[in-house]
Amino acid sequence: MKKCFFLLLLMAAFVIGSYPQSGSGGQTSAATDAEKTKSRVFRPTKDQISQAQGLLRGKNLYTGEISGKYNPETRTAIKVF
């Protein structure tokens, strides 16, 4: 009888422990997921910036040096594009 009770108690603990817990403050998981994705920012690499500068130069939108730096000239050329 003790084995059955212990087994039942163990199963109950396993089932209760397997349910996902909600965040503190009553937030849903969708709200916390939105906050996580909100903080992600795209940061281009030097190679990507150089490629963009080359393409913009080919369209006569960028006249600066192809340096791979996201400088004000590059920003302006991207906005014009």
PDB file of N, CA, C and O in Angstrom, chain B, residues numbered from 101:
ATOM      1  N   MET B 101       0.819  -1.187   0.000  1.00  0.00           N
ATOM      2  CA  MET B 101       0.000   0.000   0.000  1.00  0.00           C
ATOM      3  C   MET B 101       0.871   1.262   0.000  1.00  0.00           C
ATOM      4  O   MET B 101       0.565   2.245  -0.674  1.00  0.00           O
ATOM      5  N   LYS B 102       1.960   1.209   0.771  1.00  0.00           N
ATOM      6  CA  LYS B 102       2.855   2.360   0.821  1.00  0.00           C
ATOM      7  C   LYS B 102       3.498   2.596  -0.542  1.00  0.00           C
ATOM      8  O   LYS B 102       3.708   3.741  -0.943  1.00  0.00           O
ATOM      9  N   LYS B 103       3.814   1.502  -1.262  1.00  0.00           N
ATOM     10  CA  LYS B 103       4.419   1.633  -2.581  1.00  0.00           C
ATOM     11  C   LYS B 103       3.451   2.302  -3.552  1.00  0.00           C
ATOM     12  O   LYS B 103       3.858   3.144  -4.352  1.00  0.00           O
ATOM     13  N   CYS B 104       2.183   1.936  -3.486  1.00  0.00           N
ATOM     14  CA  CYS B 104       1.177   2.537  -4.371  1.00  0.00           C
ATOM     15  C   CYS B 104       1.025   4.028  -4.076  1.00  0.00           C
ATOM     16  O   CYS B 104       0.951   4.844  -4.995  1.00  0.00           O
ATOM     17  N   PHE B 105       0.979   4.377  -2.792  1.00  0.00           N
ATOM     18  CA  PHE B 105       0.846   5.781  -2.418  1.00  0.00           C
ATOM     19  C   PHE B 105       2.072   6.575  -2.879  1.00  0.00           C
ATOM     20  O   PHE B 105       1.936   7.678  -3.409  1.00  0.00           O
ATOM     21  N   PHE B 106       3.258   6.017  -2.678  1.00  0.00           N
ATOM     22  CA  PHE B 106       4.486   6.684  -3.091  1.00  0.00           C
ATOM     23  C   PHE B 106       4.525   6.851  -4.606  1.00  0.00           C
ATOM     24  O   PHE B 106       4.926   7.903  -5.104  1.00  0.00           O
ATOM     25  N   LEU B 107       4.112   5.822  -5.342  1.00  0.00           N
ATOM     26  CA  LEU B 107       4.090   5.882  -6.797  1.00  0.00           C
ATOM     27  C   LEU B 107       3.086   6.931  -7.281  1.00  0.00           C
ATOM     28  O   LEU B 107       3.368   7.678  -8.218  1.00  0.00           O
ATOM     29  N   LEU B 108       1.926   6.985  -6.648  1.00  0.00           N
ATOM     30  CA  LEU B 108       0.915   7.979  -7.004  1.00  0.00           C
ATOM     31  C   LEU B 108       1.420   9.393  -6.713  1.00  0.00           C
ATOM     32  O   LEU B 108       1.205  10.304  -7.512  1.00  0.00           O
ATOM     33  N   LEU B 109       2.077   9.575  -5.594  1.00  0.00           N
ATOM     34  CA  LEU B 109       2.636  10.866  -5.231  1.00  0.00           C
ATOM     35  C   LEU B 109       3.733  11.281  -6.213  1.00  0.00           C
ATOM     36  O   LEU B 109       3.812  12.445  -6.606  1.00  0.00           O
ATOM     37  N   LEU B 110       4.560  10.347  -6.598  1.00  0.00           N
ATOM     38  CA  LEU B 110       5.631  10.617  -7.553  1.00  0.00           C
ATOM     39  C   LEU B 110       5.063  11.002  -8.920  1.00  0.00           C
ATOM     40  O   LEU B 110       5.562  11.926  -9.563  1.00  0.00           O
ATOM     41  N   MET B 111       4.025  10.298  -9.359  1.00  0.00           N
ATOM     42  CA  MET B 111       3.393  10.615 -10.639  1.00  0.00           C
ATOM     43  C   MET B 111       2.751  12.002 -10.599  1.00  0.00           C
ATOM     44  O   MET B 111       2.840  12.752 -11.571  1.00  0.00           O
ATOM     45  N   ALA B 112       2.111  12.345  -9.495  1.00  0.00           N
ATOM     46  CA  ALA B 112       1.483  13.659  -9.366  1.00  0.00           C
ATOM     47  C   ALA B 112       2.537  14.765  -9.414  1.00  0.00           C
ATOM     48  O   ALA B 112       2.328  15.800 -10.047  1.00  0.00           O
ATOM     49  N   ALA B 113       3.657  14.545  -8.752  1.00  0.00           N
ATOM     50  CA  ALA B 113       4.728  15.541  -8.764  1.00  0.00           C
ATOM     51  C   ALA B 113       5.287  15.709 -10.175  1.00  0.00           C
ATOM     52  O   ALA B 113       5.610  16.823 -10.587  1.00  0.00           O
ATOM     53  N   PHE B 114       5.402  14.621 -10.905  1.00  0.00           N
ATOM     54  CA  PHE B 114       5.909  14.686 -12.273  1.00  0.00           C
ATOM     55  C   PHE B 114       4.947  15.450 -13.173  1.00  0.00           C
ATOM     56  O   PHE B 114       5.376  16.277 -13.977  1.00  0.00           O
ATOM     57  N   VAL B 115       3.653  15.180 -13.045  1.00  0.00           N
ATOM     58  CA  VAL B 115       2.654  15.849 -13.875  1.00  0.00           C
ATOM     59  C   VAL B 115       2.600  17.339 -13.552  1.00  0.00           C
ATOM     60  O   VAL B 115       2.541  18.168 -14.460  1.00  0.00           O
ATOM     61  N   ILE B 116       2.619  17.677 -12.290  1.00  0.00           N
ATOM     62  CA  ILE B 116       2.574  19.086 -11.895  1.00  0.00           C
ATOM     63  C   ILE B 116       3.839  19.804 -12.356  1.00  0.00           C
ATOM     64  O   ILE B 116       3.766  20.952 -12.794  1.00  0.00           O
ATOM     65  N   GLY B 117       4.969  19.165 -12.269  1.00  0.00           N
ATOM     66  CA  GLY B 117       6.228  19.775 -12.679  1.00  0.00           C
ATOM     67  C   GLY B 117       6.362  19.929 -14.178  1.00  0.00           C
ATOM     68  O   GLY B 117       7.164  20.741 -14.639  1.00  0.00           O
ATOM     69  N   SER B 118       5.599  19.175 -14.954  1.00  0.00           N
ATOM     70  CA  SER B 118       5.726  19.247 -16.404  1.00  0.00           C
ATOM     71  C   SER B 118       4.908  20.378 -17.021  1.00  0.00           C
ATOM     72  O   SER B 118       5.111  20.703 -18.191  1.00  0.00           O
ATOM     73  N   TYR B 119       3.992  20.986 -16.272  1.00  0.00           N
ATOM     74  CA  TYR B 119       3.212  22.099 -16.801  1.00  0.00           C
ATOM     75  C   TYR B 119       4.077  23.352 -16.853  1.00  0.00           C
ATOM     76  O   TYR B 119       4.837  23.615 -15.921  1.00  0.00           O
ATOM     77  N   PRO B 120       3.970  24.140 -17.949  1.00  0.00           N
ATOM     78  CA  PRO B 120       4.753  25.379 -18.010  1.00  0.00           C
ATOM     79  C   PRO B 120       4.230  26.378 -16.995  1.00  0.00           C
ATOM     80  O   PRO B 120       3.024  26.498 -16.780  1.00  0.00           O
ATOM     81  N   GLN B 121       5.146  27.082 -16.384  1.00  0.00           N
ATOM     82  CA  GLN B 121       4.757  28.069 -15.389  1.00  0.00           C
ATOM     83  C   GLN B 121       4.604  29.416 -16.056  1.00  0.00           C
ATOM     84  O   GLN B 121       5.381  29.771 -16.942  1.00  0.00           O
ATOM     85  N   SER B 122       3.603  30.167 -15.633  1.00  0.00           N
ATOM     86  CA  SER B 122       3.411  31.506 -16.192  1.00  0.00           C
ATOM     87  C   SER B 122       4.418  32.447 -15.558  1.00  0.00           C
ATOM     88  O   SER B 122       4.901  32.207 -14.451  1.00  0.00           O
ATOM     89  N   GLY B 123       4.730  33.526 -16.273  1.00  0.00           N
ATOM     90  CA  GLY B 123       5.693  34.502 -15.778  1.00  0.00           C
ATOM     91  C   GLY B 123       5.153  35.254 -14.583  1.00  0.00           C
ATOM     92  O   GLY B 123       3.949  35.234 -14.329  1.00  0.00           O
ATOM     93  N   SER B 124       6.014  35.908 -13.858  1.00  0.00           N
ATOM     94  CA  SER B 124       5.582  36.662 -12.695  1.00  0.00           C
ATOM     95  C   SER B 124       4.844  37.912 -13.136  1.00  0.00           C
ATOM     96  O   SER B 124       5.097  38.445 -14.217  1.00  0.00           O
ATOM     97  N   GLY B 125       3.949  38.368 -12.315  1.00  0.00           N
ATOM     98  CA  GLY B 125       3.203  39.571 -12.627  1.00  0.00           C
ATOM     99  C   GLY B 125       2.028  39.325 -13.550  1.00  0.00           C
ATOM    100  O   GLY B 125       1.420  40.281 -14.030  1.00  0.00           O
ATOM    101  N   GLY B 126       1.694  38.082 -13.812  1.00  0.00           N
ATOM    102  CA  GLY B 126       0.545  37.774 -14.640  1.00  0.00           C
ATOM    103  C   GLY B 126       0.779  37.956 -16.127  1.00  0.00           C
ATOM    104  O   GLY B 126      -0.181  37.969 -16.898  1.00  0.00           O
ATOM    105  N   GLN B 127       2.026  38.097 -16.553  1.00  0.00           N
ATOM    106  CA  GLN B 127       2.307  38.251 -17.975  1.00  0.00           C
ATOM    107  C   GLN B 127       2.154  36.907 -18.670  1.00  0.00           C
ATOM    108  O   GLN B 127       2.489  35.860 -18.116  1.00  0.00           O
ATOM    109  N   THR B 128       1.650  36.959 -19.872  1.00  0.00           N
ATOM    110  CA  THR B 128       1.548  35.738 -20.650  1.00  0.00           C
ATOM    111  C   THR B 128       2.850  35.503 -21.378  1.00  0.00           C
ATOM    112  O   THR B 128       3.681  36.405 -21.482  1.00  0.00           O
ATOM    113  N   SER B 129       3.033  34.297 -21.884  1.00  0.00           N
ATOM    114  CA  SER B 129       4.264  34.000 -22.601  1.00  0.00           C
ATOM    115  C   SER B 129       4.342  34.793 -23.896  1.00  0.00           C
ATOM    116  O   SER B 129       5.443  35.084 -24.363  1.00  0.00           O
ATOM    117  N   ALA B 130       3.206  35.152 -24.493  1.00  0.00           N
ATOM    118  CA  ALA B 130       3.212  35.953 -25.717  1.00  0.00           C
ATOM    119  C   ALA B 130       3.789  37.338 -25.448  1.00  0.00           C
ATOM    120  O   ALA B 130       4.506  37.886 -26.285  1.00  0.00           O
ATOM    121  N   ALA B 131       3.483  37.900 -24.296  1.00  0.00           N
ATOM    122  CA  ALA B 131       4.008  39.225 -23.962  1.00  0.00           C
ATOM    123  C   ALA B 131       5.514  39.169 -23.768  1.00  0.00           C
ATOM    124  O   ALA B 131       6.228  40.063 -24.221  1.00  0.00           O
ATOM    125  N   THR B 132       6.004  38.139 -23.106  1.00  0.00           N
ATOM    126  CA  THR B 132       7.446  38.046 -22.894  1.00  0.00           C
ATOM    127  C   THR B 132       8.162  37.734 -24.199  1.00  0.00           C
ATOM    128  O   THR B 132       9.284  38.199 -24.399  1.00  0.00           O
ATOM    129  N   ASP B 133       7.548  36.959 -25.099  1.00  0.00           N
ATOM    130  CA  ASP B 133       8.150  36.696 -26.403  1.00  0.00           C
ATOM    131  C   ASP B 133       8.244  37.976 -27.218  1.00  0.00           C
ATOM    132  O   ASP B 133       9.234  38.197 -27.916  1.00  0.00           O
ATOM    133  N   ALA B 134       7.222  38.818 -27.135  1.00  0.00           N
ATOM    134  CA  ALA B 134       7.239  40.080 -27.876  1.00  0.00           C
ATOM    135  C   ALA B 134       8.350  40.983 -27.358  1.00  0.00           C
ATOM    136  O   ALA B 134       8.995  41.684 -28.137  1.00  0.00           O
ATOM    137  N   GLU B 135       8.576  40.969 -26.055  1.00  0.00           N
ATOM    138  CA  GLU B 135       9.645  41.785 -25.493  1.00  0.00           C
ATOM    139  C   GLU B 135      11.003  41.282 -25.947  1.00  0.00           C
ATOM    140  O   GLU B 135      11.904  42.080 -26.204  1.00  0.00           O
ATOM    141  N   LYS B 136      11.163  39.969 -26.049  1.00  0.00           N
ATOM    142  CA  LYS B 136      12.437  39.411 -26.485  1.00  0.00           C
ATOM    143  C   LYS B 136      12.723  39.780 -27.935  1.00  0.00           C
ATOM    144  O   LYS B 136      13.844  40.168 -28.262  1.00  0.00           O
ATOM    145  N   THR B 137      11.729  39.664 -28.806  1.00  0.00           N
ATOM    146  CA  THR B 137      11.956  39.985 -30.210  1.00  0.00           C
ATOM    147  C   THR B 137      12.082  41.484 -30.412  1.00  0.00           C
ATOM    148  O   THR B 137      12.712  41.925 -31.373  1.00  0.00           O
ATOM    149  N   LYS B 138      11.503  42.262 -29.535  1.00  0.00           N
ATOM    150  CA  LYS B 138      11.573  43.707 -29.646  1.00  0.00           C
ATOM    151  C   LYS B 138      13.004  44.202 -29.452  1.00  0.00           C
ATOM    152  O   LYS B 138      13.387  45.211 -30.044  1.00  0.00           O
ATOM    153  N   SER B 139      13.788  43.521 -28.646  1.00  0.00           N
ATOM    154  CA  SER B 139      15.133  43.983 -28.345  1.00  0.00           C
ATOM    155  C   SER B 139      16.156  43.566 -29.402  1.00  0.00           C
ATOM    156  O   SER B 139      17.298  44.026 -29.358  1.00  0.00           O
ATOM    157  N   ARG B 140      15.780  42.721 -30.334  1.00  0.00           N
ATOM    158  CA  ARG B 140      16.718  42.301 -31.367  1.00  0.00           C
ATOM    159  C   ARG B 140      16.882  43.396 -32.408  1.00  0.00           C
ATOM    160  O   ARG B 140      15.904  43.985 -32.870  1.00  0.00           O
ATOM    161  N   VAL B 141      18.136  43.661 -32.772  1.00  0.00           N
ATOM    162  CA  VAL B 141      18.443  44.702 -33.734  1.00  0.00           C
ATOM    163  C   VAL B 141      19.370  44.106 -34.782  1.00  0.00           C
ATOM    164  O   VAL B 141      20.304  43.376 -34.451  1.00  0.00           O
ATOM    165  N   PHE B 142      19.109  44.420 -36.054  1.00  0.00           N
ATOM    166  CA  PHE B 142      19.966  43.940 -37.132  1.00  0.00           C
ATOM    167  C   PHE B 142      21.231  44.777 -37.175  1.00  0.00           C
ATOM    168  O   PHE B 142      21.164  46.004 -37.250  1.00  0.00           O
ATOM    169  N   ARG B 143      22.365  44.132 -37.128  1.00  0.00           N
ATOM    170  CA  ARG B 143      23.660  44.798 -37.213  1.00  0.00           C
ATOM    171  C   ARG B 143      24.406  44.231 -38.420  1.00  0.00           C
ATOM    172  O   ARG B 143      24.877  43.094 -38.372  1.00  0.00           O
ATOM    173  N   PRO B 144      24.522  45.008 -39.505  1.00  0.00           N
ATOM    174  CA  PRO B 144      25.214  44.493 -40.693  1.00  0.00           C
ATOM    175  C   PRO B 144      26.713  44.363 -40.448  1.00  0.00           C
ATOM    176  O   PRO B 144      27.300  45.124 -39.679  1.00  0.00           O
ATOM    177  N   THR B 145      27.317  43.390 -41.114  1.00  0.00           N
ATOM    178  CA  THR B 145      28.760  43.201 -41.008  1.00  0.00           C
ATOM    179  C   THR B 145      29.468  44.177 -41.943  1.00  0.00           C
ATOM    180  O   THR B 145      28.835  44.829 -42.774  1.00  0.00           O
ATOM    181  N   LYS B 146      30.784  44.269 -41.798  1.00  0.00           N
ATOM    182  CA  LYS B 146      31.564  45.155 -42.671  1.00  0.00           C
ATOM    183  C   LYS B 146      31.427  44.727 -44.127  1.00  0.00           C
ATOM    184  O   LYS B 146      31.348  45.568 -45.023  1.00  0.00           O
ATOM    185  N   ASP B 147      31.399  43.412 -44.362  1.00  0.00           N
ATOM    186  CA  ASP B 147      31.250  42.911 -45.733  1.00  0.00           C
ATOM    187  C   ASP B 147      29.903  43.317 -46.327  1.00  0.00           C
ATOM    188  O   ASP B 147      29.827  43.709 -47.492  1.00  0.00           O
ATOM    189  N   GLN B 148      28.848  43.224 -45.533  1.00  0.00           N
ATOM    190  CA  GLN B 148      27.522  43.606 -46.019  1.00  0.00           C
ATOM    191  C   GLN B 148      27.459  45.101 -46.323  1.00  0.00           C
ATOM    192  O   GLN B 148      26.858  45.512 -47.315  1.00  0.00           O
ATOM    193  N   ILE B 149      28.076  45.904 -45.475  1.00  0.00           N
ATOM    194  CA  ILE B 149      28.087  47.351 -45.710  1.00  0.00           C
ATOM    195  C   ILE B 149      28.894  47.670 -46.965  1.00  0.00           C
ATOM    196  O   ILE B 149      28.499  48.520 -47.763  1.00  0.00           O
ATOM    197  N   SER B 150      30.031  46.983 -47.138  1.00  0.00           N
ATOM    198  CA  SER B 150      30.851  47.198 -48.336  1.00  0.00           C
ATOM    199  C   SER B 150      30.082  46.837 -49.600  1.00  0.00           C
ATOM    200  O   SER B 150      30.149  47.554 -50.598  1.00  0.00           O
ATOM    201  N   GLN B 151      29.353  45.729 -49.556  1.00  0.00           N
ATOM    202  CA  GLN B 151      28.545  45.331 -50.713  1.00  0.00           C
ATOM    203  C   GLN B 151      27.483  46.378 -51.012  1.00  0.00           C
ATOM    204  O   GLN B 151      27.261  46.732 -52.170  1.00  0.00           O
ATOM    205  N   ALA B 152      26.827  46.874 -49.968  1.00  0.00           N
ATOM    206  CA  ALA B 152      25.799  47.898 -50.162  1.00  0.00           C
ATOM    207  C   ALA B 152      26.414  49.173 -50.726  1.00  0.00           C
ATOM    208  O   ALA B 152      25.838  49.802 -51.614  1.00  0.00           O
ATOM    209  N   GLN B 153      27.578  49.555 -50.218  1.00  0.00           N
ATOM    210  CA  GLN B 153      28.241  50.751 -50.730  1.00  0.00           C
ATOM    211  C   GLN B 153      28.603  50.582 -52.205  1.00  0.00           C
ATOM    212  O   GLN B 153      28.468  51.519 -52.992  1.00  0.00           O
ATOM    213  N   GLY B 154      29.059  49.393 -52.575  1.00  0.00           N
ATOM    214  CA  GLY B 154      29.392  49.135 -53.979  1.00  0.00           C
ATOM    215  C   GLY B 154      28.170  49.208 -54.878  1.00  0.00           C
ATOM    216  O   GLY B 154      28.224  49.788 -55.962  1.00  0.00           O
ATOM    217  N   LEU B 155      27.065  48.619 -54.426  1.00  0.00           N
ATOM    218  CA  LEU B 155      25.832  48.670 -55.213  1.00  0.00           C
ATOM    219  C   LEU B 155      25.301  50.097 -55.330  1.00  0.00           C
ATOM    220  O   LEU B 155      24.840  50.516 -56.392  1.00  0.00           O
ATOM    221  N   LEU B 156      25.371  50.828 -54.234  1.00  0.00           N
ATOM    222  CA  LEU B 156      24.904  52.218 -54.255  1.00  0.00           C
ATOM    223  C   LEU B 156      25.804  53.088 -55.128  1.00  0.00           C
ATOM    224  O   LEU B 156      25.328  54.013 -55.785  1.00  0.00           O
ATOM    225  N   ARG B 157      27.091  52.795 -55.135  1.00  0.00           N
ATOM    226  CA  ARG B 157      28.013  53.537 -55.994  1.00  0.00           C
ATOM    227  C   ARG B 157      27.706  53.249 -57.463  1.00  0.00           C
ATOM    228  O   ARG B 157      27.786  54.145 -58.303  1.00  0.00           O
ATOM    229  N   GLY B 158      27.358  52.009 -57.769  1.00  0.00           N
ATOM    230  CA  GLY B 158      26.991  51.640 -59.136  1.00  0.00           C
ATOM    231  C   GLY B 158      25.750  52.375 -59.624  1.00  0.00           C
ATOM    232  O   GLY B 158      25.583  52.587 -60.825  1.00  0.00           O
ATOM    233  N   LYS B 159      24.888  52.760 -58.704  1.00  0.00           N
ATOM    234  CA  LYS B 159      23.675  53.509 -59.057  1.00  0.00           C
ATOM    235  C   LYS B 159      23.872  55.017 -58.889  1.00  0.00           C
ATOM    236  O   LYS B 159      22.914  55.787 -58.953  1.00  0.00           O
ATOM    237  N   ASN B 160      25.122  55.428 -58.672  1.00  0.00           N
ATOM    238  CA  ASN B 160      25.487  56.840 -58.486  1.00  0.00           C
ATOM    239  C   ASN B 160      24.762  57.490 -57.306  1.00  0.00           C
ATOM    240  O   ASN B 160      24.441  58.678 -57.344  1.00  0.00           O
ATOM    241  N   LEU B 161      24.509  56.707 -56.266  1.00  0.00           N
ATOM    242  CA  LEU B 161      23.885  57.243 -55.061  1.00  0.00           C
ATOM    243  C   LEU B 161      24.902  57.448 -53.944  1.00  0.00           C
ATOM    244  O   LEU B 161      24.650  58.186 -52.991  1.00  0.00           O
ATOM    245  N   TYR B 162      26.042  56.796 -54.067  1.00  0.00           N
ATOM    246  CA  TYR B 162      27.084  56.880 -53.040  1.00  0.00           C
ATOM    247  C   TYR B 162      28.390  57.247 -53.723  1.00  0.00           C
ATOM    248  O   TYR B 162      28.821  56.570 -54.657  1.00  0.00           O
ATOM    249  N   THR B 163      29.019  58.316 -53.259  1.00  0.00           N
ATOM    250  CA  THR B 163      30.263  58.770 -53.887  1.00  0.00           C
ATOM    251  C   THR B 163      31.469  58.601 -52.977  1.00  0.00           C
ATOM    252  O   THR B 163      32.593  58.908 -53.376  1.00  0.00           O
ATOM    253  N   GLY B 164      31.253  58.121 -51.774  1.00  0.00           N
ATOM    254  CA  GLY B 164      32.354  57.981 -50.822  1.00  0.00           C
ATOM    255  C   GLY B 164      33.191  56.741 -51.072  1.00  0.00           C
ATOM    256  O   GLY B 164      32.985  56.010 -52.040  1.00  0.00           O
ATOM    257  N   GLU B 165      34.127  56.527 -50.185  1.00  0.00           N
ATOM    258  CA  GLU B 165      35.033  55.385 -50.244  1.00  0.00           C
ATOM    259  C   GLU B 165      34.303  54.128 -49.761  1.00  0.00           C
ATOM    260  O   GLU B 165      33.513  54.190 -48.819  1.00  0.00           O
ATOM    261  N   ILE B 166      34.568  52.993 -50.405  1.00  0.00           N
ATOM    262  CA  ILE B 166      33.976  51.727 -49.958  1.00  0.00           C
ATOM    263  C   ILE B 166      34.823  51.227 -48.795  1.00  0.00           C
ATOM    264  O   ILE B 166      35.852  50.576 -48.976  1.00  0.00           O
ATOM    265  N   SER B 167      34.358  51.553 -47.605  1.00  0.00           N
ATOM    266  CA  SER B 167      35.140  51.293 -46.396  1.00  0.00           C
ATOM    267  C   SER B 167      34.540  50.209 -45.511  1.00  0.00           C
ATOM    268  O   SER B 167      35.229  49.672 -44.644  1.00  0.00           O
ATOM    269  N   GLY B 168      33.279  49.884 -45.715  1.00  0.00           N
ATOM    270  CA  GLY B 168      32.618  48.927 -44.833  1.00  0.00           C
ATOM    271  C   GLY B 168      32.125  49.565 -43.549  1.00  0.00           C
ATOM    272  O   GLY B 168      31.685  48.871 -42.633  1.00  0.00           O
ATOM    273  N   LYS B 169      32.199  50.894 -43.479  1.00  0.00           N
ATOM    274  CA  LYS B 169      31.722  51.619 -42.295  1.00  0.00           C
ATOM    275  C   LYS B 169      30.366  52.240 -42.596  1.00  0.00           C
ATOM    276  O   LYS B 169      30.142  52.779 -43.680  1.00  0.00           O
ATOM    277  N   TYR B 170      29.477  52.159 -41.634  1.00  0.00           N
ATOM    278  CA  TYR B 170      28.128  52.700 -41.792  1.00  0.00           C
ATOM    279  C   TYR B 170      28.160  54.177 -41.399  1.00  0.00           C
ATOM    280  O   TYR B 170      27.710  54.559 -40.319  1.00  0.00           O
ATOM    281  N   ASN B 171      28.693  54.984 -42.288  1.00  0.00           N
ATOM    282  CA  ASN B 171      28.881  56.408 -42.027  1.00  0.00           C
ATOM    283  C   ASN B 171      27.676  57.215 -42.516  1.00  0.00           C
ATOM    284  O   ASN B 171      26.773  56.653 -43.137  1.00  0.00           O
ATOM    285  N   PRO B 172      27.650  58.520 -42.247  1.00  0.00           N
ATOM    286  CA  PRO B 172      26.508  59.344 -42.668  1.00  0.00           C
ATOM    287  C   PRO B 172      26.263  59.329 -44.182  1.00  0.00           C
ATOM    288  O   PRO B 172      25.112  59.378 -44.617  1.00  0.00           O
ATOM    289  N   GLU B 173      27.327  59.262 -44.984  1.00  0.00           N
ATOM    290  CA  GLU B 173      27.141  59.201 -46.446  1.00  0.00           C
ATOM    291  C   GLU B 173      26.405  57.926 -46.849  1.00  0.00           C
ATOM    292  O   GLU B 173      25.542  57.943 -47.727  1.00  0.00           O
ATOM    293  N   THR B 174      26.759  56.822 -46.196  1.00  0.00           N
ATOM    294  CA  THR B 174      26.099  55.546 -46.488  1.00  0.00           C
ATOM    295  C   THR B 174      24.632  55.608 -46.080  1.00  0.00           C
ATOM    296  O   THR B 174      23.759  55.152 -46.819  1.00  0.00           O
ATOM    297  N   ARG B 175      24.361  56.168 -44.913  1.00  0.00           N
ATOM    298  CA  ARG B 175      22.971  56.299 -44.448  1.00  0.00           C
ATOM    299  C   ARG B 175      22.141  57.116 -45.433  1.00  0.00           C
ATOM    300  O   ARG B 175      21.022  56.742 -45.783  1.00  0.00           O
ATOM    301  N   THR B 176      22.705  58.231 -45.872  1.00  0.00           N
ATOM    302  CA  THR B 176      21.985  59.099 -46.808  1.00  0.00           C
ATOM    303  C   THR B 176      21.711  58.375 -48.116  1.00  0.00           C
ATOM    304  O   THR B 176      20.612  58.473 -48.662  1.00  0.00           O
ATOM    305  N   ALA B 177      22.702  57.648 -48.623  1.00  0.00           N
ATOM    306  CA  ALA B 177      22.527  56.920 -49.884  1.00  0.00           C
ATOM    307  C   ALA B 177      21.457  55.844 -49.751  1.00  0.00           C
ATOM    308  O   ALA B 177      20.677  55.626 -50.679  1.00  0.00           O
ATOM    309  N   ILE B 178      21.414  55.173 -48.612  1.00  0.00           N
ATOM    310  CA  ILE B 178      20.396  54.136 -48.395  1.00  0.00           C
ATOM    311  C   ILE B 178      19.013  54.765 -48.324  1.00  0.00           C
ATOM    312  O   ILE B 178      18.051  54.216 -48.862  1.00  0.00           O
ATOM    313  N   LYS B 179      18.907  55.912 -47.664  1.00  0.00           N
ATOM    314  CA  LYS B 179      17.608  56.591 -47.577  1.00  0.00           C
ATOM    315  C   LYS B 179      17.131  57.034 -48.954  1.00  0.00           C
ATOM    316  O   LYS B 179      15.945  56.930 -49.265  1.00  0.00           O
ATOM    317  N   VAL B 180      18.057  57.530 -49.785  1.00  0.00           N
ATOM    318  CA  VAL B 180      17.695  57.971 -51.131  1.00  0.00           C
ATOM    319  C   VAL B 180      17.263  56.779 -51.977  1.00  0.00           C
ATOM    320  O   VAL B 180      16.332  56.882 -52.775  1.00  0.00           O
ATOM    321  N   PHE B 181      17.941  55.653 -51.800  1.00  0.00           N
ATOM    322  CA  PHE B 181      17.611  54.449 -52.552  1.00  0.00           C
ATOM    323  C   PHE B 181      16.191  54.013 -52.240  1.00  0.00           C
ATOM    324  O   PHE B 181      15.721  53.011 -52.778  1.00  0.00           O
TER     325      PHE B 181
END
